[in-house]
Structure formats: structure tokens, C-alpha cells
């Protein structure tokens, strides 16, 4: 059945097919990969950019096609072959066919001394088409053992102008204001750097198809930086993109990092920082592009004025190397990453200001209301809350136990249980701040509790007609 319905493949199986494709900025490999992606996500749009388009000094990348890319040692043994590992050839290498002495060859060899057993990815010439050069990549330890003598180089490549594609998938909400999840789709044979972020974003957007949402959501898979620059110029206003998040390194077994947008304090920035605060694993909050960065600069600038933060995992020892493979995509890390994006969407869709409808201070313990929750430490045992015999378990206690059990994410559920020591502050703050000025999110931050906990409790107040909630857009400060 999976062979006939490729869009039904698991995210992991999709990656196993896509990762080995030779995906450079605008070559046949990335065009073929976009076609495969279209089969997986039928509602995907393949956006086209004319080969003659310009954006200032930025131009549509030439299609770099490799016919041969081989290196032979003095004994005639093949020691590098592009079609066995595309990382062995410098990006945008020009043709060269002939013999070369070792001392001259070494000026065309790129290695990484810090990671001596890995083949590094030489990517910079992708952005420097004016440099007409060639070269090979190999592990540092291998390069140091190369014998003296004559080496035979066989590089045959072709450059031509070609239209560029980006892949775009969207979910329409009640309003067209859109949050964009963006990632680059190139980097041949590499997994966590780029394409895993694209699949995480596309899977997330696809999961919204049966949901009614307030705002719209979209995902963009593009050739790194250049694709996003042309997308932002041609489509950002048409698609009503209000803010973006760069998604990358989702499957790495490292701690999460959130790099804030250049504005530092948008609602999306605050919401992601809030979410990470309640994760068991330590996370790191840094400034705009402080550690690593890519497509953020295409959106987050004075021309486009689209704040763009970046959510990723770091450090990654296999970054830009031939060891960035499907085997190093951790399924647990990937799922946790997607859960964080879904939690962000939950916050966006539920954040509201709340206004009082009560005429007298509510007696929360009264049986007519039953909103009093005992101010004590809750502890979970077998997914239930043991209650001290000296306390009366209210209906609200029991209802909240159901809410906790409903939360699928263990970290989030445990965070709700642990932060319930602040329930008395929450119960006091609601009547004090029900003036239509404070939001659910502000209240959660004030009480140091997960948003979902606070929001569900406010929903209980609204169900008793004690308050009225009004949704607010995440894009309005």
C-alpha cells in the first residue's frame, strides 16, 4: 500500500529516499527531489523563479551538473569518486582533465583538521560563481598519507542557466496572516542540516489539515539563502507572511537552541522561550544568528521586515560532513521537535485576553462553581494524582486530572504537575487581572506555569460564565 500511496510513507522513510539525492542549489538533483516531495505532499506548490531574475547582486544560481569527478593516485587507484560520495568534489568545480604533482594537488584539497576522519562539505563556491576553480574534499588523515607522484584528475562539469524552484505548502486559517516555517532543501547526502527541518515543517503543516485555525501556517523548502531571498521578494507580501521560524537540525541528539529574531521580543520569540523553559533537558536562548544561521537573513531585514528566529539542536559533530546521514537522525529528537512546534501553534491559537463577567468575587469552592483546586504539590503516580485523605477532591481536581492525562507529551505533563504548586497564585490573579488587558500567556508567565495549564483553567472559568475570552493575534504587539 505504501508503494502506491507515497504520501502515506512515514517521515523517516521519506527522508531515506530524499537524503541520498544530489541536491545542490539549482541542479537536476534538487529539481528531482522537489518532484518527489510533491508526490509526498500533493497540495505542495512548486514556486518558479525565472533564470534571468535578479535581486540586487543576487542572481538565480546556475545549474551545476557533474558528469565525472574522479581522482586517481600515482598507482592508478581511484581515491575519490563524486558518484559514490558527492561531497568529495568542491561545489561548482569547473572541468579539469590531466595529471598534477602532489604539491600542486594539495592546494586543491580541502580537509578539516579538527575532524580528521570526516569528509567535509566545501560549500562556499555555491555562492561564488565568479570563482573558476576545482577541488576535492577528503579526510585530513587521508590527505596527509597521500604519496608523492603524479595524480590524474578527471572532472567534467556543465553550467547552464535554469529556472529555480522552491516548495511551499500552506494551511489557511480564518485570517491570511501567516507564520512561515522555513528550511533549506539542498546539501547533497546530508540529513540534519537542511532537509530534516524541511520534512519536520511539512509534516507539521500537513497535520493541521483537519484543524480550524485562527491564523494561517505555511512551510517553505528552498535552496539555502538564495531561494529564500527570491521567495521573500516575490511572494512574502502575496502570501501575507508576518513572521518566520527557521527549522533545522531537528534530529540531532543535542540540546535545543532558540535563536531569537532580530527584534528579540516578538510574541513568537516569547512563546518559544516559554515552551523551552518547561523542558527537562537544558536549552539555550541566544540572540539573532548568534551561533549558526542561514535563511533568517533573507526575511529578517529592514527591507522585508519579517522577524525570523531559528529553532535547532546544537552542537552537531557531523555538521557539513559525510557523516550527516540518516543513521544520525534520532527519531525521539525529531518527534520532540515537532511537538514543540505544535505546542507553539496551540499557544498562538488559544492566547486570549480575559474579561470578568462576575458581579461578586467568585467563591471557587462553592458546589455551584467547583473551580477550587487544592494548593498543594501534586505528584503523579501511574498517571494519576494521589490525594491526601485530609483534603476534599473537588470536581475541578478530577477534571484537571483528566486534562493532565490528555497531554501526550511527558515533559509538558510533568511540568504542569510540578508547577501546580503555584495554583493559588493563579486562582488569585484571575479575578485581579480580568480587565481585558492581560492575556492568558501573560498570566502563565506571571504564574510561572505552562500555558496549557493556565489556558485550560481559564476555559473552566469561561464555561461557568465567570469570564469572557477574546483571542488576540500573535502579530500585534
Secondary structure, DSSP 4 states (H G I P E B T S, - for coil): -TTT-GGGS-HHHHHHHHTTS---TTSHHHHHHHHHHHHHSTT-EEEEE-TT-EETTEEPPPEEEEEEEEEE-TTS-EEEETTT-GGGB-TTPPPEEEEEEHHHHGGGEE--GGGTTS-B---GGGG-TT-----EE--HHHHHTPPSSEEEEEEEEEEE---EEEEEEEE--SS--EEEEEEE---TT-STTTHHHHHHHHHHHHTTTT---SSEEEEEEESTTHHHHHHHHHHTTTTTEEEEEEE--TT-SS-EEEE--TTS--HHHHHHHHHHHT-SS--EEE-TTSS--STHHHHSSTTT--EEEEEEE---TTTTBTT-SGGG--HHHHHHHHHHHHHHHHHHHH-EEEEE--SS---TTSTTT------S---EETTEE---TTS---HHHHHHHHHHHH---HHHHHHHHHHGGGHHHHHHHHHHHTEEEEEHHHHHHHHT--HHHHHHHHHHHHHTTSEEEEE--TT--
